[in-house]
Each structure stands twice: as C-alpha cells, then as structure tokens.
Amino acid sequence: MKRTLRLGDLRRAGRRLTVAATAMALIALAACTETESADKSDPLSPSNPTTLSVWITSAQQAPAPDNKITKLLKDKLGVTLTYEIVTPDNEDQKIGVMLAGGQYPDLIGTGDLKQRFLEGGALRRLDDMLKTGAYPNLAAHVKDDIKKMSYSGDEVDKGLYIFPNYNRFYGDVTGGTYYGPAFWIQKRVLADAGYPDLGNMTLDRYFQLISNYKAKYPQTNGAPTVGFEILASKGREWGMTNPPALLAGSPNNGGVIVDGNNHASIYADKDISKNFYKVLNQQYNAGLVDPESFTLTYDQYTAKLAGGAVLGMHDQGWDFGTATQSLQSAHKDEHTYVPVMPVYDGVTAWFADRPVMNINQGFGVSVSSKQPQKALKFLDTMLSEEWQKTLSWGIAGEDYQVGADGVFSRTDEQRKNYKDITWRSHNRLDALLDMLPKHQGKFSDGNAYSPDDQPAEFYATLSDYDKNFMAKYGKKTWLDFMNKAPENPKYYPAWNIKLSDNASQVNQQLTDTSVQNLPKIIAGKPADFDKNWQAYVDSIHKVDVKVYEDAVNAGVKNRLANW
C-alpha cells in the first residue's frame, strides 16, 4: 500500500509545528508504517480487543460510564472508545495545542472550517486505503461526491482526509425538524398573541410580538424575561453577522452575497446591514436586547436558552439543539422555539435551503495513530445500516419496535425517553454520532435514518402542546413553517470555500472588525448610531476586502466548472 503520509507532508506541516513536534511526527510515521501490515488482517472483534482514542468537537454531552451502546461496542466489536469531547468555544485553543505537540488520538472529529488539523499535517490521506476494498461502506459513501469531499489546497497532498458528518443523503430527504437559519420565537409568545399569521413577517412585527409579551410577562420562573439574545461568541459570531443577507433574500452564503451572475461581494458595509443594526440599536435601547449578549460564551448562551426566559434570537436550529432538549426534558414545550422569516419589503424569503454537506467537518484518521486500519474500519462499521440504526434509533424491541410491515415506530414511553437528556447519556452516543458520517435519507428497508425523519413517527413524537400549536397553524412539521427550498446553486454554499492564507487573514480581519464594532453600534445611543456605523464602515475599508472577494469568486468559478 502506498503510504499516505510523506516527508513532504511533514515539511509543509512543519511550518506550523516545532522542530521537536516534527521529530515526534516522524517517529509516529515509522510506527504507523510498521503497524500497517500487522493491522491489515485484524478485524474488530471481541477476541481481539481494541481501544481507540477519539477527539470530538461537539456541544453534545459525554456518555455516562454505564452507557449501553458503549457496552454493545465492546461486546460485539471488542472496541473501547476513550473520548476527549471539546466544546466549540474551546476548539481553537485545543487545536493549537495539539498541532504544537504533534501527537493526536486515533480519530479526530473536527468542526473547524479553517481545516487546521488537515493543513497542519494531523490527518492521513485516505484515498489509497479506500481503494483496497476493505472499507466498502465508506467507499460507497464517498463515491459520488469524492471531488466535493476532497481537499484541493496546497498545504498537503490533494485528496480525501475527512468524512463529512452531515448531509450525504441516501434516497429521499425527509424530516420534521428545521435545523437551518431563522429568527426564532418562543411558542408561548405566539400563543399569547392568538397565533398570528406568520406570513409577510418583518423585523418590526417580529420585535413587536416580543415587546408585547415581555411587557406583559416581565418575569419567567422568577428570572427576568429576555426579549432578544445575540450570539457573538468567537466562532459563532455569524449569529450576529449573517442576518442582513437573509433579510435581503439571499441564502446563507456566509460573509458574502452571490448575485445572479455568480459574483460574490461582502454585505457588511452595505445598507442592508446598516438597516438591520439600526433596528437592533433601537431594540437595545428599548430594553429588548439582552445587555449580556456580547459577553456570553457559547455555553452560557445555550444555558440561557435552556433556562426558558429568552423570547427570541437569530440562530441556526442545530446550534441550540441541546437547549431544546433541556426544555423538552423539563416539559417546557411552550418555551421552545418556532422559526420565522422576517424580510425586507419586496423580498422573497430564502432562509431554508436544501441541506448541504459539511465538507470541512467530520471524522478523519490521525497521522500518529498506530492502528489506522482499525480506526478506519471502525468508521466503516459505524456506517453500516446495522450500526446506523443502533446509533440513531437504538436497540430494536427496547428503544423502538419493528412492525409486521417492517416499519419502525415507538411507544409513548420510548419517545419520552428520547427527549430526556439524562436517559440519552446512558442510552445514546450523541457526541460520537454528531461527528460520524451518516446514512441520512432512507435505509434499504424504507425506514428513515432517524425517528425525527420518519414522518408518522415525528408527528407522534410531538407533545400534546406542540400538536395543538401545529394545528393552530395547519402544519405537520416545523419545516412547514419555512420557505420551500429552491434548488441550491451549483457552487453553494460560499461559506465553505477553501481560502488562501492571505484571503483567510482578510476574512479574519473582517470578522474581528465586526466583533469589535457591532456591539458598540448595537448598544450605543441612538443619536450616535450614524457616527458609530461610519466608523465601522471605515474599519472595513481599511481591510483589503478585494483579496477575500477575489478568493471567494475564484472558488465559485472552480465549483461551477468542476462540481
């Protein structure tokens, strides 16, 4: 087998590593090479126990020591996992420490869009291993999308290093939960307002609903009711910066809007942004925006939402899933959120898109693993339908039933368990599954990948409160509250286009400028808004924006030609 880590890789990675770290990596390479031949014939079995170290970036909790799926992995495969689960807030620092040390766990599950593990030389190129035929599930998983999934930069060899964790679909795309961007509002706000029409939503209407409710109920379970929360935490600042594009009818392309001619340009300094932040400034001074917004870490933000006192925010549905689970577990369904789509006058909403593959996020095998074949075989095994059903649905007869017609369903007790965070820690591997490649869509027997994706099961999963809430709006799923997603543009999305070092630096400068200035603009006196806004625009124009825009446009052009 051709080695997937070369001395050249280490020299390139050495730009980011100390000399000592590079030496350690060379030792690791030798160890990996020696181990490869011995590892080839070793299956995952109880008779040949294996311990795999796993690093995961996830907001999901670690499994309890007596987790039943953990036991199943050991009993059926002889695999024991040792975890390091890192929250998104701490990912940047942890990645830097690991790259400096040059030693990594067997499997790295990363959410880092900057691909620092990959370009820092921490991940193995996997193309040659997949060609051996020893990993059929993974080979089939990447076959149709190998170009899209592969690294095409200049820091390490081009090829496949990461198996994306979401949105590679098998068959039909189904689902009842909306995970994308929206302005979210607590259900109790809409219920108290008499379930108002959510069509033709504007920012003024959105904030008026929140304002009316907050004035009526200034306390929530003894705590002050918070009108609107803003997430400005490092790595999650898009909660604060992305809304203007969505309000203007653009899908989520990150820091740019791509026009009908496939030309990308930033919008941070445009009127669509100025108009949004002027509204936020007004709402801040009216007491609706939480003054703690700009100092909250991601964990603190999630904890605030889980407390039930926050009436609204802009975010992506997946980003506050743990808060939703906490509220559901506490039977506070009226404090959970429904997505709405305010837009500017004359604009058609494009909040919901067709799910896109997170090509920079997911699992890879580290260069320092002494058992790379077993590590990759574990990912391959987890992608089998048997294990995907176990990880997503649970154990048949215990967590769900299989009907005479082969359709999966659950009892009310099983649905209740699924929403209980404590139960999940003992019965699911949520953090692991969060980063694993998935068989989303449908299994070969026609069942959906997860209970939430099985239409009848999803509806049955809803609490009585949610069923009644949906009935008031004539809906059957939370997706029904969103726009019907058009076909994604071929290049889409622009936010995960790989940037050059120079363009990445400019992008970071733009992000830093936003994080430094927007809180001042939002929290400033209304009389100072124009002055503060102009200072922000001037700061943007001191950055070489063209370098960033040119890089994005080159990426758009490349995708249009090659995807």
C-alpha positions in Angstrom: 0.0 0.0 0.0 1.2 3.5 -0.9 1.9 5.5 2.3 -0.5 8.4 2.8 1.9 10.5 4.9 5.1 11.6 3.3 8.1 13.5 4.4 7.0 16.4 2.3 3.7 16.5 4.2 5.7 16.8 7.4 7.9 19.6 6.0 4.8 21.5 5.0 3.2 20.8 8.3 6.5 21.9 10.0 5.6 25.5 9.2 3.1 25.1 12.0 5.0 22.7 14.2 8.1 23.0 16.4 11.2 21.1 15.4 10.5 18.7 18.3 7.0 18.2 17.2 8.1 17.3 13.6 10.6 14.8 15.0 7.8 13.2 17.0 5.6 13.1 13.9 8.5 11.3 12.0 8.6 8.7 14.8 4.9 8.3 14.6 5.2 7.8 10.8 7.6 5.0 11.4 5.3 3.4 14.0 2.3 3.7 11.7 4.2 2.1 8.8 5.3 -0.8 10.9 1.8 -1.3 12.2 0.0 -1.1 8.9 1.0 -4.6 7.7 0.3 -6.2 11.0 -3.0 -4.4 11.3 -4.5 -5.3 7.9 -5.9 -8.7 8.9 -7.1 -7.7 12.3 -10.9 -7.5 12.3 -12.9 -5.6 15.0 -13.9 -8.5 17.3 -14.3 -9.2 21.0 -11.5 -11.8 20.6 -9.1 -9.0 19.6 -9.9 -6.1 21.8 -9.1 -2.6 20.5 -9.0 0.8 22.3 -9.5 3.8 20.0 -8.8 7.3 21.2 -11.3 9.8 19.8 -11.2 13.7 19.8 -14.6 15.3 19.1 -15.8 18.8 18.7 -19.4 18.8 19.8 -21.9 20.6 22.1 -23.3 17.1 22.9 -22.6 15.6 26.3 -20.2 12.7 27.0 -21.8 9.3 27.5 -22.3 8.0 31.0 -19.9 5.3 32.2 -22.6 2.6 32.0 -23.8 3.7 28.6 -25.5 0.7 26.9 -24.2 1.4 23.4 -20.7 1.7 24.8 -21.1 -1.8 26.2 -22.5 -3.0 22.8 -19.4 -1.8 21.0 -17.2 -3.7 23.4 -19.4 -6.9 23.3 -19.9 -7.0 19.6 -16.7 -5.4 18.2 -14.2 -5.5 21.1 -13.9 -1.7 20.7 -13.5 0.6 23.7 -13.5 4.4 23.0 -11.7 6.9 25.1 -13.1 10.4 24.4 -11.9 13.9 24.6 -15.0 16.0 23.8 -14.3 19.7 23.2 -17.0 22.3 23.1 -17.0 24.7 20.1 -15.9 27.5 22.4 -12.6 25.7 23.2 -11.8 24.3 19.8 -9.4 27.0 18.6 -7.1 26.8 21.6 -7.2 22.9 21.7 -6.3 22.6 18.1 -3.3 24.9 18.5 -2.0 22.9 21.5 -2.4 19.6 19.6 -0.7 20.9 16.5 2.2 22.2 18.5 2.6 18.8 20.3 2.3 16.7 17.1 0.6 13.8 18.8 -3.0 13.0 18.1 -5.7 10.5 19.0 -6.6 7.8 16.6 -9.7 9.6 15.3 -10.2 13.3 15.0 -13.7 14.6 14.7 -13.4 18.3 13.9 -15.8 21.1 13.3 -13.1 23.5 12.2 -13.9 25.3 9.0 -10.3 26.5 8.7 -9.1 22.9 8.3 -6.2 23.4 10.7 -5.9 19.7 11.5 -5.8 18.9 7.8 -3.4 21.6 6.7 -1.3 21.2 9.9 -0.5 17.6 8.9 -2.5 15.9 11.6 -4.8 13.9 9.2 -4.0 10.9 7.0 -4.8 11.0 3.3 -7.3 8.1 2.9 -7.7 7.6 -0.9 -5.3 4.6 -1.1 -6.8 2.9 1.9 -10.3 3.1 0.5 -9.1 1.6 -2.8 -8.2 -1.6 -1.0 -11.8 -2.7 -0.8 -11.5 -3.2 3.0 -13.9 -0.3 3.7 -17.0 -0.8 1.5 -19.4 1.4 3.4 -17.1 4.4 3.3 -16.1 3.8 -0.3 -19.8 3.8 -1.4 -20.5 6.8 0.9 -17.9 9.0 -0.9 -18.1 7.6 -4.4 -20.5 10.1 -6.0 -19.1 13.1 -4.1 -15.4 12.4 -3.9 -14.5 15.6 -5.7 -16.6 17.7 -3.4 -15.3 16.0 -0.3 -11.6 16.1 -1.2 -9.1 18.7 -0.2 -7.8 20.7 -3.1 -5.5 23.2 -1.5 -1.7 23.5 -1.5 -0.7 22.7 2.1 -0.8 18.9 1.9 -1.4 16.4 -0.9 -4.8 16.7 -2.6 -7.2 14.0 -1.6 -9.8 12.7 0.9 -9.0 13.4 4.6 -12.3 13.9 6.2 -15.7 12.1 6.0 -18.3 14.8 6.3 -20.7 14.4 9.3 -23.9 15.6 7.7 -26.0 15.8 4.6 -24.8 13.0 2.3 -28.3 11.6 1.6 -29.4 8.1 0.5 -32.7 8.3 -1.4 -35.4 10.8 -0.3 -34.7 13.7 2.1 -37.3 13.5 4.8 -37.6 15.2 8.2 -39.8 17.2 10.5 -37.3 19.4 12.3 -35.8 22.5 10.9 -32.1 22.9 11.5 -31.2 26.0 9.4 -31.1 29.7 10.0 -34.1 31.7 11.2 -35.3 34.3 13.6 -36.7 32.1 16.4 -39.5 33.0 18.7 -40.9 31.1 21.7 -44.1 29.4 21.1 -45.7 31.0 24.2 -45.3 34.4 22.6 -47.3 33.4 19.5 -49.8 31.6 21.6 -50.4 34.6 23.8 -50.8 36.8 20.7 -53.5 34.5 19.4 -51.4 32.6 16.9 -50.9 35.5 14.5 -50.2 34.9 10.8 -46.5 34.4 10.2 -46.6 35.3 6.5 -45.1 38.6 5.3 -43.1 38.8 8.5 -41.0 41.9 9.1 -38.5 42.8 11.7 -40.9 45.4 13.2 -43.6 42.8 13.5 -41.2 40.2 15.0 -39.9 42.6 17.7 -43.4 44.0 18.4 -44.6 40.5 19.3 -41.6 40.1 21.6 -42.1 43.5 23.1 -45.8 43.0 23.8 -45.1 39.7 25.6 -42.2 41.0 27.6 -44.2 43.9 28.8 -47.0 41.6 29.8 -44.7 39.0 31.5 -41.5 40.7 32.7 -40.6 37.6 34.8 -40.1 34.0 33.7 -40.0 31.5 36.6 -38.6 34.2 38.8 -35.9 35.4 36.4 -36.1 38.5 34.2 -37.6 37.8 30.8 -35.1 38.4 28.0 -36.5 39.8 24.8 -33.8 39.0 22.2 -30.4 37.3 22.6 -27.5 37.8 20.3 -24.7 35.2 19.9 -21.4 37.0 19.4 -19.1 34.2 20.8 -15.9 33.5 18.9 -16.6 31.0 16.2 -20.3 31.6 16.5 -20.3 35.3 15.6 -22.3 34.6 12.5 -25.3 34.6 14.7 -24.8 38.4 14.8 -23.3 39.0 11.3 -25.4 36.8 9.0 -29.0 38.2 9.3 -28.7 41.1 6.8 -28.2 38.7 3.9 -31.2 36.6 4.9 -33.3 39.7 5.4 -32.4 40.7 1.9 -33.5 37.4 0.4 -30.0 35.7 0.0 -29.5 32.1 1.1 -26.8 31.5 3.7 -23.5 32.2 1.9 -21.7 33.3 5.0 -20.0 36.7 4.7 -20.9 37.3 1.0 -24.0 37.6 -1.2 -23.7 35.9 -4.6 -25.7 37.6 -7.2 -27.5 36.2 -10.3 -24.3 36.4 -12.3 -22.5 34.3 -9.7 -20.4 37.2 -8.4 -19.7 37.4 -4.7 -19.3 40.5 -2.6 -19.4 41.3 1.1 -22.5 42.9 2.5 -21.2 44.0 5.9 -20.7 47.6 4.8 -24.0 47.8 2.7 -27.3 49.4 3.6 -29.0 46.0 4.2 -26.6 45.7 7.1 -27.0 49.2 8.3 -30.7 48.9 8.4 -30.6 45.7 10.4 -28.3 47.0 13.0 -30.2 50.3 13.3 -33.2 48.2 14.3 -31.1 46.3 16.8 -29.9 49.6 18.2 -33.5 50.7 18.7 -34.5 47.5 20.3 -31.4 47.5 22.6 -32.3 51.0 23.8 -35.9 49.9 24.2 -34.7 47.2 26.6 -35.4 44.1 24.4 -31.8 43.1 23.5 -30.0 41.3 26.4 -27.2 43.6 27.5 -25.2 40.5 28.4 -25.3 39.3 24.8 -21.8 40.4 23.9 -20.0 38.8 26.8 -21.7 35.4 26.7 -19.7 32.3 25.8 -21.4 29.7 23.6 -22.0 27.5 26.7 -23.5 30.5 28.6 -25.7 31.4 25.7 -27.0 27.8 25.4 -27.6 27.7 29.2 -29.7 30.9 28.9 -31.9 29.5 26.2 -32.3 26.3 28.2 -33.5 28.4 31.2 -36.6 29.3 29.2 -36.5 33.1 29.7 -35.3 34.1 26.2 -38.1 35.0 23.9 -36.2 35.2 20.6 -32.9 35.2 18.8 -31.3 34.7 15.4 -29.5 31.3 15.1 -29.4 28.1 13.2 -31.6 25.3 14.6 -28.8 22.8 15.0 -26.8 25.3 17.1 -29.1 25.3 20.1 -30.3 21.7 20.0 -29.0 20.9 23.5 -31.1 23.8 24.9 -34.2 22.5 23.1 -33.5 19.0 24.5 -33.2 20.5 28.0 -36.5 22.4 27.7 -38.3 19.3 26.3 -36.8 17.2 29.1 -38.3 19.6 31.6 -41.7 19.6 29.8 -41.4 23.2 28.9 -42.6 22.9 25.3 -44.1 26.4 25.4 -40.6 27.7 26.0 -39.2 26.0 22.9 -38.9 27.9 19.6 -40.5 28.1 16.2 -38.7 29.6 13.2 -40.0 32.7 11.5 -38.6 34.6 8.4 -38.7 38.4 8.6 -37.5 40.0 5.3 -37.2 43.5 3.9 -40.1 44.9 1.8 -40.5 43.3 -1.6 -38.1 40.4 -0.8 -38.9 36.7 -1.1 -37.6 34.7 1.9 -34.8 32.2 1.3 -33.9 31.1 4.8 -34.4 27.3 4.2 -32.0 25.7 1.7 -31.5 22.2 0.6 -29.2 20.5 3.2 -25.6 21.0 2.2 -22.7 18.7 3.0 -20.3 20.0 5.7 -17.2 19.1 3.6 -14.7 20.6 6.2 -16.3 18.9 9.2 -16.4 15.3 10.3 -14.0 12.5 11.1 -10.5 11.8 9.9 -7.8 9.3 10.9 -4.7 10.9 12.5 -1.1 10.5 11.3 0.0 9.4 14.7 -2.4 6.5 15.1 -0.6 3.2 15.4 -3.7 1.4 14.2 -5.0 3.4 11.2 -6.7 0.4 9.6 -8.7 -0.4 12.8 -9.6 3.3 13.2 -10.9 3.5 9.6 -12.6 0.1 9.9 -14.4 1.4 13.0 -15.8 4.4 10.9 -16.7 1.9 8.1 -18.5 -0.4 10.6 -20.4 2.5 12.2 -21.6 3.5 8.7 -23.2 0.1 8.2 -27.0 0.1 8.3 -27.0 -2.2 11.4 -24.9 0.3 13.4 -26.6 3.4 11.9 -29.9 2.1 13.2 -28.4 1.3 16.6 -26.9 4.8 16.9 -29.9 6.7 15.6 -32.9 4.6 16.6 -31.5 2.5 19.4 -32.0 -1.2 20.1 -34.9 -2.9 18.4 -37.5 -4.1 21.0 -36.1 -1.8 23.6 -36.0 1.6 22.1 -38.3 1.1 19.1 -40.5 -1.6 17.5 -40.4 -3.2 14.1 -44.0 -3.7 12.8 -45.2 -6.6 10.7 -44.8 -4.3 7.7 -41.2 -3.6 8.7 -41.9 0.0 9.7 -40.1 1.3 12.8 -42.2 3.0 15.5 -42.0 3.8 19.2 -44.2 3.8 22.2 -45.0 7.0 24.1 -42.6 5.9 26.8 -39.8 5.4 24.3 -40.5 8.8 22.8 -40.4 10.4 26.2 -37.0 8.7 26.9 -35.6 10.0 23.6 -36.2 13.6 24.8 -34.7 13.1 28.2 -31.1 14.2 28.4 -30.2 12.0 31.4 -31.7 9.0 29.6 -29.7 9.8 26.5 -26.4 9.9 28.3 -27.0 6.3 29.4 -28.5 5.0 26.2 -27.1 7.0 23.3 -23.7 8.1 22.0 -24.8 11.6 20.9 -21.4 13.2 20.7 -19.9 10.4 18.7 -22.9 10.3 16.3 -22.7 14.1 15.9 -19.3 13.7 14.1 -19.8 10.3 12.4 -20.6 10.1 8.7 -24.3 9.2 8.5 -26.7 7.3 6.3 -29.2 10.2 6.1 -32.3 9.8 4.0 -33.6 6.2 4.0 -32.3 2.8 4.7 -32.7 -0.1 2.3 -35.8 -1.3 4.1 -37.5 2.1 3.6 -37.2 3.4 7.1 -35.9 6.9 7.7 -32.4 7.5 9.1 -33.8 8.7 12.4 -37.1 8.9 14.3 -37.3 12.6 13.6 -37.1 11.9 9.9 -39.9 9.3 9.9 -43.0 11.4 9.1 -45.6 9.5 11.2 -43.1 8.9 14.0 -42.1 12.5 14.0 -45.6 13.7 14.5 -46.3 11.1 17.1 -43.2 12.3 18.9 -44.7 15.8 19.4 -46.0 16.7 22.8 -49.7 17.5 23.1 -48.7 21.1 23.3 -46.8 21.0 20.0 -49.6 19.1 18.3 -52.0 21.7 19.3 -49.6 24.5 18.3 -49.1 23.0 14.9 -52.9 22.6 14.5 -53.4 26.3 15.1 -51.2 26.9 12.0 -52.3 24.0 9.9 -48.8 22.5 9.9 -47.5 19.0 10.4 -43.7 19.7 10.7 -41.5 22.5 11.8 -40.2 22.6 8.2 -43.7 23.6 7.1 -43.1 27.0 8.8 -40.2 27.7 6.4 -40.0 28.6 2.7 -40.0 25.8 0.2 -36.3 25.4 -0.5 -35.3 26.1 -4.1 -32.5 24.1 -5.8 -29.2 25.1 -4.4 -26.9 26.9 -6.8 -24.2 24.6 -8.0 -21.4 26.3 -6.2 -23.4 26.6 -2.9 -22.5 27.4 -0.2 -19.8 30.0 -0.4 -19.0 29.9 3.3 -17.1 26.7 3.0 -14.9 27.6 0.0 -11.3 27.0 0.8 -9.4 30.3 1.0 -5.7 31.1 0.6 -3.7 32.1 3.6 -4.0 35.8 2.5 -7.7 35.6 2.0 -8.2 33.8 5.3 -6.3 36.5 7.1 -8.5 39.2 5.4 -11.6 37.2 6.3 -10.4 37.0 9.9 -9.7 40.8 9.9 -13.3 41.3 8.7 -14.7 39.1 11.4 -12.6 40.8 14.0 -13.8 44.2 12.8 -17.4 43.1 13.1 -16.9 41.6 16.6 -15.2 44.8 17.8 -17.6 47.3 16.2 -21.1 45.8 16.1 -21.6 45.5 19.9 -20.8 49.3 20.1 -23.2 50.1 17.3 -26.0 48.0 18.7 -25.5 49.1 22.4 -24.7 52.7 21.6 -27.0 55.7 22.0 -29.4 56.2 19.0 -28.0 59.7 18.5 -24.6 58.1 17.9 -25.7 55.4 15.5 -24.6 57.1 12.3 -21.2 58.1 13.7 -20.6 54.5 15.1 -21.8 53.0 11.8 -19.4 55.1 9.7 -16.5 54.2 12.0 -17.3 50.5 11.3 -17.5 51.0 7.6 -14.2 52.9 7.7 -12.6 50.0 9.5 -13.9 47.6 6.9 -12.4 49.7 4.1 -9.0 49.6 5.8 -9.0 45.8 5.1 -8.1 44.5 1.7 -11.6 43.2 1.0 -10.8 42.6 -2.6 -8.3 39.8 -1.7 -11.2 38.0 0.1 -13.8 38.6 -2.5 -11.4 37.5 -5.3 -10.7 34.3 -3.5 -14.4 33.5 -3.0 -15.2 34.3 -6.6 -12.3 32.0 -7.7 -13.9 29.3 -5.6 -17.3 29.9 -7.0 -15.9 29.7 -10.5 -14.0 26.5 -9.7 -17.0 24.8 -8.3 -19.2 25.8 -11.2 -16.6 24.2 -13.5 -15.8 21.0 -11.6 -18.7 20.0 -9.3 
